[in-house]
Amino acid sequence: MAIYQVTFLPDKISIAVEKGTNLLEAAREAGIGIGSPCGGNGTCGKCAVKIISGAYEIQDAFHLSAELKASGYVLSCKINVEDNLTVEIPVQSRMTKHKVVLSEKHSSENEYFARYKMNPICRKYKLVLSKPDLADNMNDLDRVRKTLKKDHGISDARISLRCLRALPEAVRQGNFEVTVTVVKEKEGWEIIDAEAGSTDKPAYGAAVDIGTTTVVAVLLDTETGRIVDQEGTYNRQATYGSDVISRIIFAEENTDGLKTLQDAAIDTVNGLLETILERNGLKPDAISAMVCGGNTVMIHLFLGVTPSYLRREPYLPAAISFPTVKASEIKIGIHPDAPVYTIPSVASYVGGDITACVFAIMPGESEELNLFIDIGTNGELVLGSSEWLVTCSCSAGPAFEGSGISSGMRAMDGAIDWIEIDPESLEASYRVIHGGKPLGICGSGLIYSLSEMLEAGIIDRAGKILTKKESKWIRIGREGPEYLLVDGSESGTGRDIVITEGDIKNLLRAKGAIFAGIRTMLQQVQMEINDIRNVYIAGGFGKYINITDAVRIGLLPDLPEEKYEYVGNSCIQGASIGLLSLEALTGMEELANRMTYLELSVGNQFMDEFISAIFIPHTDLSLFPSLQ
């Protein structure tokens, strides 16, 4: 088989590949992230690249604008290598670092620890062992066990084979003083490390949020609860599809597809941990335990469990509570014997990330009605009080993540995340993440756009662009009516940034799904919007939502703004609490079992609500009295 060199510009990274290799796959192998929300089906047009030189084969037809084709662009997912290639990757096609929401406070400051003591799942104990002689010939392991029980109340601790092999030398090098690292597993305590002498090095644990779009890792000192460091980035699985369904399809339809996606998730987590460890001068075996939260599909893929039946009626996962595994079993770059816990899910599309969120932030003893919202590709909702909890998942689609939008992009450098439209000239002012020329518009910018376009009279309540208004900013484009947000001469790509009527329809469907989910849950428990006492908004996207504009377009209920609270990355908060409290891990399992899952595809109620909600703000204006 012929071997060719593919060089990617402007990185100047080259990789040798076999003839016939898909160009998008070659970029992945070279460690270059190219956006591919559709998973390489040629329908999203987001993986466009420019071939500078070399021969290639086009697999089949693909979706790309005539303007880009005329400029020499092709879709990398539909190109096979037939010669040495030089390829230029434009900035708008690249997966760069996202705005990632990290933990914002000391983990032990959570309300949970006002009621319960810290009881971490990994800790170090300094042991002074009795010295043996002919009259006291107890073996080393039992000597350690006896001291652990006498001094710290830990009975019948097991030991890993790896640690047992190192134990005799560690005991004698420390002159029968040894520091052991113990971790809690369902079977009891296990000794996984032994260090000679008395060490002041703390025990470290990692809390990880494996999101569909982004992954966040936090390093904690489990003795104090202090956040030592944290890092976040995009999920490397994103090049195989922007949403969970496209990734399930990729796992099914590609040879070793499941392993490819598992490797991408593991590589993402390991990359974050490597950065944190290097920054703090630590070795991988310093991390003795890990707690992970993620949606049900993400945890299946992370552990290498097929998610195929999650997308087939009746939409069943392989499990919702997953076994604890050793880090070495799934090649996580921490202590090989460290336990890796995954927080239990509730149902197929309400995962452990939501369990962690609700446990961390919703008042556990409150009799008031609370609503939790996590808005993303899926909108996960939880409604209830200390007595009962109802949850559901409504498919909002990828619009809020910038996919399926003509000039859409994720919240990364170059994305417009805020706009304001002059009601007279109809020209937009805007803000760009980290400054510079804009490349596109992200989810929070799209919400502002919808609200501002309605306020300025550019669109009507059905989302139709009113082309009769005389303005250079309203025109007929290739795909119909569109609003010119940024002229090509002012953009970072040289191309116009527009919002089309089709984009608006996608946004209306996305916001309609969220609001319809809220209304359906309320109706199921025979309660009204005004009965809600607190609304907690989580996630990276939620942080940048302007409540006033979100209510104005009908995404969020019309409630006083003081009832809304942004709670940050509450999945990471929940995973961190799990690291610091054995009781919390048990509590999360009990919470997952206590939540009642509402399947929205059963019956007509959700669909009826959805149809009513795809107008701005809604067909029933009495639901939005402040807008009257």
N, C-alpha and C positions, 0 to 999 in steps of 0.2 A: 504494500500500500504506500503510495506516494505521501511524503511529509512536506508540508508547506509552513512558512512563517507568516503569522498575522501580527501586524504592528498596529497598536491602538494609539491614536493621538488625541489630546496633547500629552498624554502620560508618557509616551515613548516606551510603552511596555510591549514586549514581543513574546509570543508563545508559539511553540511548534505543535501543529495539529495534523491529523490525517486528512487526506482528500475527502471531501464530502461532509466534513464537520459543519454543523450549524453554527453560524456566526455568533448568535446570542449565547450559545453554549460555550463557544471559544472565549467570549468575554468573561463568562462566569468562571471558567477554569483559570483565567488570567487574574482573577480577583477583582474584576471591574464590575461594579453594579450598574446595570442598565435597567431602567424601569420597564416592566412588562405586565401591566395590570390584568391583561386578558390571559396571561399564562403562555404566551407564544402562539396564539391562534391567528394573529394577523388582523385583529379586529379593532384594537384600541388605538393604534397608530403612535404609541408612546415610546417605542424602541427604535425610532428613526436614527440612522447613521448615514454618513457620507463616505462612499468608496472613493479614495483618492487615486489608487492604482491597483491593478491586478484583476484577474478573471474570477467570476463567481457564477453560480447557478441560482436562478430564482425558482423556488419550489412551486409556488402557485400564486394566484392573485391575492393581493392584500389591500387593506384600507389605508390610504395615504392621500393627502390633499394633492391636487394637481400642481399647486404652487411648490410644494416640497419635492414632488417628483421632477418637476422642471429644473429644480436647483440641484439635482443629482442625488437626492436622498432615497434610501430604501429602508425597509424594515428588517432589522437584523435577525428577527425570528424566522424570516422566510428566505434567508440567503444561505447557500452552502459554499464552502471554500473550494475553489478549483485551481488556485495558483497562490503564489505569495501575494498577500493583500496588505495594503495600508488603509486604515479606516480612521476617520475622524468622528469622535463622539461629541455631539453638541451638548452644551451644558444642560439644556432642558430635558435631555434623555437620561441623564446620569442620576444614580441614587447617591445623594450626598447626605450629610448628617442632618437629621431632622431636629426640629424643636422637640426636645424630649423632656417630659415632666418628671422631675426627680423628687425625692423625699425632701420636705421642707422643715422638718423638726426632729429633735432627738426622739428615737423610737420609744423610750421609756416614758415620754411625756404623754403618751396616749391615755385617754380616759380609762382604758382597761386596767392600767397599772395603778389607778387611784383606788381600785377595788381589790386587786389581787397582787401578790408578790411576784417578782421576777423568778422564774424557774427554768433557766435555759436548757435547750436540748443538747448542748455540748459545753463542756467545761473542763478546766484543768485542776488537778489536785496535787499538792505537794505532799509526798508521803515520806515519813521517816520509819524505815522498816527495822524490826528487831534483827540483830545480826545472828546468823546461824552458828552452831557449833555441833559437836558430836551428839550432844544431848538434845539439840533442837535442829533437827534435819528436815524441817518443812520446806517444800519446794518453793521456787521463786513466785510462781503465779498465786499459790494459796497464801503466801506471805503478803502479797499485794492485796489480795481479796480481803484478808483478815483485817489489814490496816484500813482499807476503804470502808469496811463495815463499822469498825470501831470508831474511826475519826469522823466519818462523813455519812454514815447511815445507809450506805449503798451495799445491798446484799446480792450475792450470787452473780456478780458481774462476769460476763463472758469476755473472751479476748479473741481478736482476729489472729489468724495464722501469721500474717505479716508482722504484727506487733509481738507475738510470742517468740518469733525468731530473733527479734532485736532485744527482748527483755533481759536475758541473762547479762549481756554486756552492759546495758544501760544501768542495771542495778549495781554492778560491781565498779563501773567507772565512777559512779556517784557515791561509792562507799556506803551503799544501802540507803541512800537518799535518792528518790526518783520522782519525777513529775509525770503523771499519767494524764492522758486526754481520754475522757469517757463521753460517749454519746448515748442518747436514749433511742431505742427502737421498740417496736411493739412487744418483742420478746423480752425486753428488759434492757439493762445497761450493758454496753460493750466497751471494752478498753481497746482503742485503736492506735494509741501512740504512747511511747515511753521515752522520756528524756532523762539523761543522767543528771543527778543533782537537783537543786531547787532553781526553777526558772521563773522570772517575772513576766515572761511573754504571755499575753492574754490568749484566750481561746477566741477564734474568729469564726463567724458564720456568714453565709451569703443568702440574701433574699433576692429573688428574681421574679420579674414580671415578664412573662413570655407573651407579648401582644402580637396580634396579627400584623400590625404595621411596625411597631417599635418594641424593642426589648430593653429593659432596665435592670441593672444589677447593683446591689448595695452591699458593702462590706460592713459588718457590725462587730464590735467588741461585745461578746455575749455576756461578759461579766458585769458590764456597766450599762449596756444598751446604747452606747455611743455609736453614731454613724461615723465610721472611719473614712470612707470614701464611697463614691458612686459614679456610675457611668451609664450612658444610654446610646443606642444607635438604632438604625433601621433593621428589621428582621430580614436576614438574607434570603429567606423564603420568598420575599416579595417579587423577585425576578421570575418566579414560577406562577405568579398570579396574585392579584391584590386582595382577594377575599378568600374565605375558607372553602367555598364551593369549588372555585377554580383550582385550588390546591388539592382538594380531594380528587378531582378529575385528573389532575396531573399524576397523582400517586397511582391511580387506577390504570391509566392509558399508556404509561411509559415504563419500559423495562427498568427495574430498580428505582421506580419513581418514589416509592415510600422511603427507601434508604436515602435517596437524594435529598428529600425534604427533611428527614431526620438529621442528616449530616449538616444541612444548612442551619437548622436551629441550634445544634450543638456547637457549630463553628461560631455562630453569633454570640452565644453565651460565653464560650471560651475566650473569644476575642475581648469581650468586656472585662472578664476576670483577669486576663493577662495584663491589660492596661492598668487595672486597679492594683494588682500585685506589684508590677514593676514600679509604679509611682510611689508605692509605700515600702519598697525594699523588702518584700516578702516572697517566700517560695510557695508554690502551689499547695504543699501539704500543711501550710499554716491554716487553711480553711478546713474546718472539721465537720461542717454540716451545711446543708442547703435546703431552703424551703422555696418552692416554686408555685406561682399562681398563673393561670392561663385559661383561655376558653377551652371547651371540651375538645374541639378539633386540634388546637395547638398542643394540648397535652398528649393526645393520641400520637401526633406526629413526633413530638419530642421524645417519647418513649418507644417509638417504632411500632405502634399498634395501628392496624389498618382502620381508617375512618370511613371506609366505603359505605357502610350501611347507615351512616348519618344523613346521607342525602337521598336515601330511598325510603319511601313510605313503609313502615311507620316511623322512620327516622330514629333508629336505635344506635346508641354508642356501644362499644364493647364493654365499657364499665363507666361508672361515674366516680368511683373511689378506686384509686390506683395503688399498687403495692409500692412500698418503700424500696428503693434500689441502692446499691453501692455505686459511688461515683465512677469507679472503674468499669462497671457493667455497661455504661452508656458513654464512656470516654469523656467525662467532664473533668476538666483540668484542675482538680483540687485534691485533697488527701484521697488516695485510692479507696480507703475503707469508709470514707465519709458517707453518711446516709443522705439520700436525696428524697425529700418529701414533696409530694404534689398535693395541693389543697383540693379536697373533693368537689366535684361539680354537683349541680342540681339536676340537670337534664341535658339533652342533646345540644341545645344552643344557649344554655345558661351555665357557665363554667365556674371553675374554682376561683377565677379572678373576681367574679361577682360575690361568691361566698366570702372571700377575703375582704372585699370592699365593705360589704354590709356589716361584717363582724367588726371591722375597724372603726366605722364612722357612724352607723345608725345607733341611736340610744337603745341599749338592750333592755332597759327597764321602763321605757316610756309608753304610756297608754295613748299618747297622741298619734294621729295618723301621719306617717312620714312617707315620702316618695324619694326613691333613689333612681338616678338616671345616668347611664353611661352611653354616650352617643358616639357611634363609629359606623363601620360597615354594617354591623348589627347594632340595634339599639336594645340594650338590656335594661329592664325596668323591674324595680322591686317596690311593692306597696304594702304597708302594714304597720304594726305596732309590736309591743312586747308579747301580745297574745297570739298574733297570727301574722303570716307573711305570704303574699302572693307574688309570683314573678312570671315574666314572659320575655320573649325575644321577638323583636319585629325587624325584618330585613329592610334596613334603610338604603341598602345599596352603597356603592363606593363614592357617591357624589361628594359627601362631606370630606372624603380623603383626597378629592381633586380628580378622581378617575371618572370617566364617562362625561367629562366636561371639556369642551374644545380647548380652552386655555388653562385647564385645571392642573394643579400639581400639589404635592404634599407640602406640609409646613416646613420648608427648608429654606436655606439662603436663596434670595431672589424672588420669593413668593410674596404677592400682595396679601396682607392680612387685615387691612382696614381700608375702607373708602368712604368718601363723602361726595355727594353729587350736588352741584350748584343748581338750584331749582329754576334759575333764569337761563343760564347758558347750557345747562345739562352736561357740563364738563366735570369729570371726576378728579378729585384730589385723592391721593392714596399713600399708603405707607408700605415699605418693603422690608422684609425680615433682613436684618443686618445691613440695610442700606443698599446703594447701588441701583443699577437699572433693573426693572422688573422682568422676570422670566415667565410669569404666569400668576395664577390666583389660587389660594388655598381655601379650605373649608370655611374658616372664620371670615375671610374676605368675601366669600360667596353669600354668607348670611347678611353681611352689611350691604352687599350689592342688591340683593332682593328687596331688602327694606328700603334702601335709598331710591331704587328705581321705581318702587311703588309710590313713595313719598313725592318724587319729582314728576310723577305722571307719565313715566316712560312705559310702564306696563299697567295692565288692568288686574283685577283680582284673580282672573283665571291664568295669569302669567303671559298673556298675549302682549307682544311689543306693539305699541301704537305708532305705526310707521307714518301716520299722517302729520305727526308733530314735525315741524321743520327744524332740523338740526343736523350738523355735520356728524354728530355722534350716533345718530340712528340711521341705519341703512339696510339694504338688502344684500346679504352676503351669499356665499356659495351654498349655504345650507338654509337660506331663508333670512328672515329679519334678525338683526343683531344689533347690540349696543357696543360701540367702540370705546373700550375702557382706556387703552393706551395705544397711541399711534406707533407703528413700527419703527419710526425714526427715534422714538424715546425708549424702546424696549431693549433688553439685553440680547434678544435673539434676532433683531432686525425685522421681526414680523409683528403684525397687529395682535394685541391681546383683546379678545372680544368675549362677550357673553351672548350666546345665541338663544333664540326662543326654545330650542331643544334643550339647552343647558338648564333653562328656567324650569321646564317641565320635569327634568330629572330632579332638580332641587325640591320642587313641590311634592313629588312622589316621596322623596326622602323625609322631608319634614312631616308630611301627612302620615307616614307610617309610624313615626314616633308619637305624634299626638293621638292617633287612632289607638295605639297600644295603651296609652294612659287612660283614655276614655273607656276602652273595653274592660280594663281591670277595675276601674271604678264602678262600672255598671255591674260587674260580676259580684261585687261585694255590696251593691246597693248604696253607694256613697257618691257625693258630688265633689267637684273640684274645690269648692270653698271649704270642704272638710279637711283638706290637707293643711297640716301645721308647718311642716318643713320640707323643702325640696333640696336634696343633696345632688350636686352635679360633679361627676368624676371624669377623669381621663384627660389626656393631652388636648384633645379638641375642645372639651368643655371649658378649659381654662381661658380660652380666648373668645368665648361666646359673650356677646353683649346682651344682657338679659332683656333690655328694652327692645332691641331689634328682633331678638328671638321670639318675644311675645308678639310683636307687631306682624311678623310673618306667619304666626300660628304654629311655631315649633314647640313652644313651651306654654303651659297654662297661664292664663291672665290672673296672676296673684301678685300681691305686694312684693316689691323687690327685696324687702328685708326677710322674706320667707326663703329666699334662695341662698344657698351657701355652696361655694366651690370648695371641694375637699381634696383636690390634687390627685396624686397617684395613690389612691387608697388601696389598690391591690398590693403595692409595695409595703404600705403600712401594715396590712394584714399579714403578709408573709413575714415581715420583721417581728411582729408580735408573736407569730408562731415559733420563730427562732428563740425568742426570749421566754416562752412560756409553754410548758408541756400541756397545761390545762387549756390554753388557748387552742392548740391543735385539736384537742378533743372537742372543744367548744365549736370549732368550725365544722367538724364532722356532724355534730348534733344540729347545728344551724342549717347545713345543707339538707339534712333529712327533714327539717321542720318546714322548709319553704315548699309551698304548693305551686307546681308549675302549670301555667295556663297555656294550652296549645291553641294559638290563634287561628290555625288553619281549619279547626273544627267549627262548623256552623258558619253563619253569614254575618255575625255581629261585627267582627273586625273589619270585614270588607265593606260593610255599610258605613262604618265610621271612617274608613280610609277614603272612600269616595267623597264623603262630606268634607274631608280635611285637605283635599288637594286644591283648595282655593286659598286666597290670602284675605284674612287669616283663616277663614272657615266659612262654610255656607250658613252656619248658624251664628250670626253676629252677637247673639245674646251671651255666648260663651266668652266674649271679649268686651266686657262693658267699658273698660278704660279706653277703648279705641273708638267708642261711639262719638 
